[in-house]
Every structure is written in C-alpha cells, then in structure tokens.
Amino acid sequence: MPTATQRFGRDSDDHSGMAGSQPRQIQLMVVDDHPAVRLGLIQLLEGQRDFGVELVCADAESARAQAERANIDVAIVDYHLGGRNGLWVCRHLKQLPKPPRVIVFSAFANDHLAACCVVAGADGVLNKGALGSELCDAVRSVARGRRLIPRPSQPMADMLRRRLDATAQPIFGMLMAGIPRSEISRMLRMSTRELSSRECEMLRTLELLPGEASGFPRATRRLDVERPIPRKLPSAAV
C-alpha cells in the first residue's frame, strides 16, 4: 500500500495476447491522503483496460513535485488533503508545460466547490459517493476534452460574486460563463501572470464559508454540504 508517492506501470501486453495491440492508455495520477481510498482507487482504475496508474501521492506537495517529472493525462485529486488542498494542486498542475486534465474528487462536493473548481481551472468535480463506473466515465470524458463541472445555482453564484472586489467580479463572471482564460486576458488587457494571481486571491476569498475570517485555520474549514452535487453529473458543462 503506498504511503506517500509511488509510481505504477503495466506491461504493454497487459490484458491481451499480443504486445502493442492495445491503444495508448490514459495515464493517471491519484492524489488522496487516505490509504484505504488510495488503494480502492488504484484497484478500480488498474482494472480498466484503457487506464494506467502512473503516480499515486498522499499529499499536495509530493503531487506537484512528481507531476513535473511524469507524463500524466488525468489527475484525480481529493479536495481535503490535510494541508494544501486539491484546488492548490489543481492550479499547480495546470501551470505545467503539458498540464493534465484534473478531476477534483471529494466527499464534500457541492455547487460551492464547483464554483471554486472553475476558478482553479479544474476539468471536472465528482462526489466520492459516485459509483466507480461514474468515475471511470468521468476520466474518459475529461481525457477527451469535456468539462464536467455542474453550473452552480444562481443564488450561490451571486453570493460568491458579492464577496469579490470590483476587479475580480467580472473575472469571476467570465469564468463561470466558460470564457477561455486567453480571451479573458485579452478582453481585460491583463497578462497571464496577473490573471493567475487574481485567481489565486479569488480562491482564498471564495473558499471561505459565510462568517469565516480570512485568518481562520485552514485545516478546519469545510465547504457547505447542504446542496450536494448529484452522484451523476449532467452532460452540460460549465
């Protein structure tokens, strides 16, 4: 059982009688700080003929470091990692020269987290209560370029927007509308680095629940679970 970071691999002729007869597998990274969850995910994903688990990490820092030296197609990242969270991992993965697709996988998935995932640049968000087949389908979908992030409810989106300052509000609105970051930078005459910095500041504000102060201990924060995301994601993407 992996305890921190481990590389996985399988022979090219796995599940077939002839080497090279299979299409290229989708190379995966799993990031979760719970040993039993990691093991379950490895067993589920390695059981798929078109998946290969390349990296398994238990914390955010090792995930960032290992991903820089690996060729990952899709990362499945837990939100709560006991230190830096899955959105931090997502942002750093998306800054790689060849960024992987990222699915945020959390027991606390809801439309609040969905909005934060959009700002972080994630490609999908899925509740840990989902069936294994739903996770596998989500991996295949984001690997093909689809976004699987349910659109947050309008009251939630409005509440989050009101937290932001005048500069951040239009950025948030365009991200929620699915406008590419390159287009946002052009429209707002903002460099890529400045936009990334703004997004980081936005996340620090958006992740807080109502009534929480900015200096509240990070490890004790929990997203609102009153509106859980359905187990099966709708086909419409943000």
C-alpha positions in Angstrom: 0.0 0.0 0.0 1.5 3.4 -1.0 2.2 5.7 1.9 3.5 8.8 0.1 4.3 8.7 -3.6 4.6 5.6 -5.8 5.0 5.0 -9.5 2.9 2.3 -11.1 3.1 0.7 -14.5 1.9 -2.2 -16.5 3.3 -4.1 -19.4 2.2 -3.1 -22.9 0.7 -6.5 -23.5 -1.4 -6.5 -20.3 -4.9 -8.0 -20.8 -4.0 -9.0 -24.3 -2.2 -11.8 -26.0 -0.2 -9.5 -28.3 2.1 -6.7 -27.4 1.2 -3.4 -28.9 -2.3 -4.5 -29.8 -3.9 -2.0 -27.3 -4.4 1.7 -28.0 -2.4 4.0 -25.8 -3.7 4.0 -22.2 -4.9 7.1 -20.3 -2.1 7.8 -17.8 -3.4 8.7 -14.4 -2.3 10.3 -11.1 -4.2 9.7 -7.9 -3.9 12.1 -5.0 -5.6 11.2 -1.7 -4.3 11.3 1.8 -6.5 8.3 3.0 -4.6 4.9 2.5 -7.8 2.9 2.1 -9.2 5.3 -0.5 -6.0 5.3 -2.5 -5.9 1.5 -2.5 -9.5 1.3 -3.7 -8.9 3.8 -6.4 -5.8 2.0 -7.6 -7.7 -1.3 -7.8 -10.6 0.3 -9.6 -8.6 2.2 -12.2 -6.0 -0.5 -12.8 -8.9 -2.8 -13.6 -9.7 -0.8 -16.7 -8.1 -1.9 -19.9 -7.6 1.7 -21.1 -6.2 3.2 -17.9 -2.7 3.1 -16.4 -2.0 4.4 -13.0 1.4 6.2 -13.3 1.5 8.1 -9.9 -0.1 7.8 -6.5 0.5 10.6 -4.0 -0.7 11.2 -0.4 -0.2 15.0 -0.2 -0.2 18.1 -2.3 3.5 18.9 -2.3 4.5 15.5 -3.5 1.8 15.6 -6.2 3.2 18.8 -7.5 6.8 17.6 -7.5 6.1 14.2 -9.0 3.8 15.5 -11.7 6.6 17.7 -13.0 8.6 14.6 -13.9 5.8 12.4 -15.3 3.6 12.3 -18.3 0.1 12.4 -16.9 -3.2 12.7 -18.8 -5.7 12.9 -16.0 -5.2 13.6 -12.3 -7.8 12.5 -9.7 -7.3 14.8 -6.8 -9.0 14.8 -3.4 -10.1 18.2 -2.1 -9.2 17.7 1.6 -5.5 16.6 1.8 -4.7 17.6 5.4 -2.5 20.5 4.3 -2.7 22.3 1.0 -5.9 21.3 -0.6 -6.9 19.8 -4.0 -7.5 23.2 -5.6 -3.9 24.2 -4.8 -2.8 21.0 -6.5 -5.0 21.7 -9.5 -3.7 25.2 -10.0 -0.1 24.0 -10.0 -0.8 21.1 -12.3 -2.4 23.5 -14.7 0.8 25.6 -14.8 2.9 22.7 -16.1 4.2 22.8 -19.7 1.8 19.9 -20.6 -1.0 20.3 -18.0 -3.1 17.2 -17.3 -6.9 17.2 -17.0 -7.9 17.4 -13.4 -10.9 15.9 -11.6 -11.5 17.1 -8.1 -12.9 14.1 -6.1 -14.4 15.0 -2.8 -16.9 13.8 -0.2 -17.8 17.5 0.2 -18.7 18.1 -3.4 -21.4 20.7 -3.9 -22.0 23.8 -6.0 -19.8 25.9 -3.7 -16.9 23.6 -4.5 -17.9 23.5 -8.2 -17.6 27.3 -8.4 -14.2 27.1 -6.8 -13.1 24.4 -9.2 -13.9 26.6 -12.1 -11.7 29.3 -10.8 -8.9 26.8 -10.1 -9.1 25.5 -13.7 -10.3 22.0 -12.9 -11.9 20.0 -15.7 -14.3 18.0 -13.5 -15.7 17.6 -10.0 -17.2 14.4 -8.6 -18.7 13.4 -5.3 -16.9 10.4 -3.6 -20.4 8.9 -3.3 -20.4 8.3 -7.1 -20.2 4.8 -8.5 -16.8 3.5 -9.7 -18.2 3.4 -13.2 -19.1 7.1 -13.0 -15.6 8.0 -12.0 -14.2 5.9 -14.9 -16.6 7.6 -17.3 -15.6 11.0 -16.0 -11.9 10.2 -16.5 -12.6 9.2 -20.1 -14.7 12.3 -20.8 -12.2 14.8 -19.5 -9.4 13.0 -21.3 -11.4 13.7 -24.5 -11.6 17.4 -23.6 -15.0 17.7 -22.0 -15.6 19.7 -18.8 -17.7 18.0 -16.1 -18.4 20.8 -13.7 -22.1 21.4 -12.9 -23.2 25.0 -13.1 -23.5 26.5 -9.6 -27.0 27.6 -8.6 -27.7 31.3 -9.3 -28.1 32.2 -5.6 -24.7 30.6 -4.8 -23.0 32.3 -7.8 -24.5 35.7 -6.7 -23.4 35.2 -3.1 -19.9 34.3 -4.1 -19.6 37.2 -6.6 -20.6 39.7 -3.9 -17.6 38.7 -1.8 -15.2 39.8 -4.6 -13.9 43.3 -5.3 -14.8 45.3 -8.4 -11.8 44.0 -10.4 -12.4 40.3 -9.5 -16.2 40.3 -10.1 -16.0 40.4 -14.0 -13.3 37.8 -14.0 -15.4 35.5 -11.9 -18.4 36.1 -14.1 -16.5 35.3 -17.3 -15.0 32.1 -15.7 -18.5 31.0 -14.7 -19.6 31.6 -18.3 -16.9 29.3 -19.6 -14.9 32.0 -21.4 -11.3 30.8 -22.0 -8.6 32.4 -19.9 -6.8 33.6 -23.0 -9.9 35.6 -24.1 -10.3 37.0 -20.5 -6.7 38.2 -20.6 -7.3 39.9 -23.9 -10.6 41.5 -23.0 -9.3 42.8 -19.7 -5.9 43.7 -21.1 -4.4 41.6 -18.3 -1.3 39.4 -18.5 -1.5 35.7 -17.9 0.6 36.1 -14.8 -1.7 38.9 -13.4 -4.8 36.8 -14.2 -3.3 33.8 -12.4 -2.5 36.0 -9.4 -6.1 37.4 -9.4 -7.5 33.8 -9.5 -5.3 32.8 -6.5 -6.6 35.8 -4.5 -10.2 35.0 -5.6 -9.9 31.4 -4.3 -8.7 32.5 -0.9 -11.9 34.6 -0.6 -14.3 32.2 -2.3 -13.4 29.1 -0.3 -14.4 30.7 3.0 -17.9 30.0 4.3 -20.1 32.9 5.4 -18.9 34.3 8.7 -15.3 32.8 8.5 -12.5 35.3 8.8 -9.6 35.2 6.4 -7.2 34.1 9.2 -9.3 31.2 10.3 -7.2 27.9 10.5 -7.3 26.4 7.0 -7.5 22.8 8.2 -10.8 23.3 10.0 -12.7 24.8 7.1 -15.4 22.8 5.4 -17.5 23.6 2.4 -21.3 23.8 2.7 -22.8 20.4 2.3 -26.4 21.4 2.2 -26.5 21.2 -1.6 -24.6 18.1 -2.6 -23.8 17.6 -6.3 -25.8 14.7 -7.7 -23.9 11.5 -8.0 -24.2 11.5 -11.8 -23.0 14.7 -13.4 -25.2 16.3 -16.0 -24.0 16.3 -19.6 -23.9 20.1 -19.7 -20.6 21.6 -18.8 -19.8 25.0 -17.3 
